[in-house]
Amino acid sequence: MDLKDKIISERVPEHVAIIMDGNGRWAKKYGKPRVFGHRNGVKAVREITETAANLGVKCLTLYAFSTENWNRPRLEVNALMSLLVETLRIEINSLNENNIRLHAIGDLTKLPKKTYETLMEGIEKTKNNDRMMLNLALNYSGRWEIINAVKKIMEDTKSGAFQIDDLNQNSFEQYLTTNGIPDPELLIRTSGEYRLSNYLLWQIAYSELYFAPIYWPDFREEDFYKAIIDFQQRERRFGKTSEQIQ
Ligand code: FPP
């Protein structure tokens, strides 16, 4: 029996978030520069995007560049930004043909001009697609997002557009970059590290966590199936007892 056949199609998570970790170590294993790892990471991005869409996932959020990643050597930061532009240019038509909508979360206006413009073009071009959203977290961090939301709420409170008594989990979520997107049911991290690295801190309150022991460039179709199968075997209780959810 193929791994894919073990997946219960009615219970595929609507939103899967991924921390694509281990590109650098993968490259080192082959005695190559870190950028070689990122380039091969793009191949995994392509394959997992296609696999997720085929399974019926509605949103795939990929951690492509964190706020903290600016601290990497300038050469690597520049290479990552160029790779993003190059990949978007190559892939945008294919995303469009496959009815996939490109979206991005993070402090996007601080991205290099060319990266920002290419991203916006892609988002605009694919905005009516509704099979799956490919959501790139770029210059993103969970703490930045929460502070950013608080700032906007304070501004709206000052201008009278928001009343403090109306603050609750639902109204707060509308100020997050993921407004309108359901929380991820499943968070995958590759490379064998067990950390959240400031990713979607608010949204993953009840997410199932799955840690794959392989580097991101090696993470392929079958590995995604394994994560989904693992997810489907778990009992999501949301604070209730096992008996209550039977
Ligand atoms: C983490 O591995 C990976 C990143 C910070 C960048 C991820 C980027 C890509 C896969 C390419 C561009 C993506 C898209 C969506 C086109 P690491 O460098 O931290 O690896 P290490 O932990 O082994 O050093």
Boltz pocket constraint, residues with backbone or C-beta under 6 A from the ligand:
constraints:
  - pocket:
      binder: B
      contacts: [[A, 20], [A, 21], [A, 22], [A, 23], [A, 24], [A, 25], [A, 26], [A, 37], [A, 38], [A, 39], [A, 41], [A, 42], [A, 45], [A, 62], [A, 63], [A, 64], [A, 65], [A, 66], [A, 69], [A, 80], [A, 83], [A, 84], [A, 87], [A, 88], [A, 136], [A, 191]]
      max_distance: 6.0
